[in-house]
Amino acid sequence: MKKKKEYSPRYFVKLCSDKAAFEVKFSQKLRLDMPSVKKAFEDSKRYEIILYTPHIMILKSGKEAEITFSKDERMLIKNVSSKDQAEAIAESVLRVALKTLSIRRKMPGP
């Protein structure tokens, strides 16, 4: 039996011009439902939600890392020491956020 491949959008991570954060940009629109994403982060208990609006969410991971996750397919990751650490956090955040896509796909249409 084949294991269903998990959806993972393409993205790239780069250091912002002011070198205060790493920026994560996606190659395609994710069309995320922010209230569902918020609930997924609350349920995961891996992140503390510092701020939430229908367009932007600020998360805290551990003692230092701060993630700004926006509906416009962008993330900013602050207070990390390397690009590798930023990529690991981006991957973890995406795993939680993308669960909402599979939930929406399973819901019956009108």
C-alpha positions as a Python dict, from the first residue, in 0.01 Angstrom:
ca = {
    (1, 'M'): (0, 0, 0),
    (2, 'K'): (138, 339, -98),
    (3, 'K'): (172, 607, 165),
    (4, 'K'): (-6, 928, 66),
    (5, 'K'): (250, 1199, -7),
    (6, 'E'): (212, 1504, 212),
    (7, 'Y'): (167, 1836, 31),
    (8, 'S'): (459, 2073, 83),
    (9, 'P'): (477, 2403, -105),
    (10, 'R'): (804, 2526, -246),
    (11, 'Y'): (958, 2816, -62),
    (12, 'F'): (1289, 2988, -8),
    (13, 'V'): (1450, 3138, 300),
    (14, 'K'): (1675, 3441, 287),
    (15, 'L'): (1820, 3689, 533),
    (16, 'C'): (1631, 4020, 529),
    (17, 'S'): (1822, 4327, 413),
    (18, 'D'): (1837, 4466, 767),
    (19, 'K'): (1968, 4126, 889),
    (20, 'A'): (1715, 4128, 1175),
    (21, 'A'): (1513, 3830, 1049),
    (22, 'F'): (1487, 3557, 790),
    (23, 'E'): (1215, 3591, 530),
    (24, 'V'): (1031, 3287, 396),
    (25, 'K'): (852, 3332, 63),
    (26, 'F'): (638, 3075, -115),
    (27, 'S'): (639, 3006, -488),
    (28, 'Q'): (260, 2974, -500),
    (29, 'K'): (-47, 3095, -315),
    (30, 'L'): (-147, 2877, -23),
    (31, 'R'): (-505, 3005, 21),
    (32, 'L'): (-506, 2946, 394),
    (33, 'D'): (-808, 3009, 612),
    (34, 'M'): (-652, 3205, 899),
    (35, 'P'): (-916, 3114, 1164),
    (36, 'S'): (-852, 2745, 1086),
    (37, 'V'): (-477, 2801, 1096),
    (38, 'K'): (-510, 2973, 1434),
    (39, 'K'): (-703, 2674, 1570),
    (40, 'A'): (-439, 2435, 1433),
    (41, 'F'): (-164, 2628, 1618),
    (42, 'E'): (-370, 2633, 1938),
    (43, 'D'): (-430, 2257, 1911),
    (44, 'S'): (-62, 2184, 1841),
    (45, 'K'): (50, 2345, 2170),
    (46, 'R'): (394, 2388, 2011),
    (47, 'Y'): (356, 2761, 1956),
    (48, 'E'): (225, 3048, 2163),
    (49, 'I'): (6, 3290, 1968),
    (50, 'I'): (121, 3642, 2058),
    (51, 'L'): (-104, 3829, 1813),
    (52, 'Y'): (-381, 3723, 1579),
    (53, 'T'): (-578, 3906, 1311),
    (54, 'P'): (-748, 3758, 1002),
    (55, 'H'): (-440, 3864, 801),
    (56, 'I'): (-142, 3811, 1029),
    (57, 'M'): (-39, 3596, 1322),
    (58, 'I'): (268, 3630, 1544),
    (59, 'L'): (387, 3309, 1707),
    (60, 'K'): (648, 3237, 1969),
    (61, 'S'): (851, 2918, 1952),
    (62, 'G'): (1059, 2823, 2253),
    (63, 'K'): (1232, 3098, 2447),
    (64, 'E'): (1355, 3309, 2157),
    (65, 'A'): (1221, 3249, 1807),
    (66, 'E'): (936, 3471, 1689),
    (67, 'I'): (745, 3393, 1371),
    (68, 'T'): (525, 3637, 1184),
    (69, 'F'): (295, 3431, 964),
    (70, 'S'): (84, 3626, 717),
    (71, 'K'): (-199, 3541, 484),
    (72, 'D'): (0, 3686, 191),
    (73, 'E'): (222, 3377, 177),
    (74, 'R'): (512, 3517, 375),
    (75, 'M'): (682, 3441, 703),
    (76, 'L'): (940, 3634, 900),
    (77, 'I'): (1146, 3443, 1154),
    (78, 'K'): (1332, 3648, 1416),
    (79, 'N'): (1577, 3565, 1691),
    (80, 'V'): (1738, 3262, 1529),
    (81, 'S'): (2110, 3211, 1486),
    (82, 'S'): (2126, 3061, 1137),
    (83, 'K'): (1947, 3001, 810),
    (84, 'D'): (1933, 2628, 896),
    (85, 'Q'): (1748, 2706, 1219),
    (86, 'A'): (1508, 2938, 1030),
    (87, 'E'): (1443, 2664, 771),
    (88, 'A'): (1369, 2409, 1046),
    (89, 'I'): (1121, 2646, 1210),
    (90, 'A'): (959, 2728, 874),
    (91, 'E'): (916, 2355, 806),
    (92, 'S'): (761, 2299, 1149),
    (93, 'V'): (523, 2596, 1114),
    (94, 'L'): (418, 2476, 769),
    (95, 'R'): (344, 2126, 896),
    (96, 'V'): (92, 2271, 1141),
    (97, 'A'): (-58, 2528, 902),
    (98, 'L'): (-95, 2286, 611),
    (99, 'K'): (-304, 2046, 819),
    (100, 'T'): (-588, 2293, 765),
    (101, 'L'): (-568, 2236, 389),
    (102, 'S'): (-625, 1861, 424),
    (103, 'I'): (-910, 1923, 668),
    (104, 'R'): (-1077, 2158, 419),
    (105, 'R'): (-1033, 1907, 135),
    (106, 'K'): (-1209, 1635, 337),
    (107, 'M'): (-1511, 1854, 414),
    (108, 'P'): (-1807, 1790, 181),
    (109, 'G'): (-1883, 2071, -64),
    (110, 'P'): (-2213, 2257, -90),
}
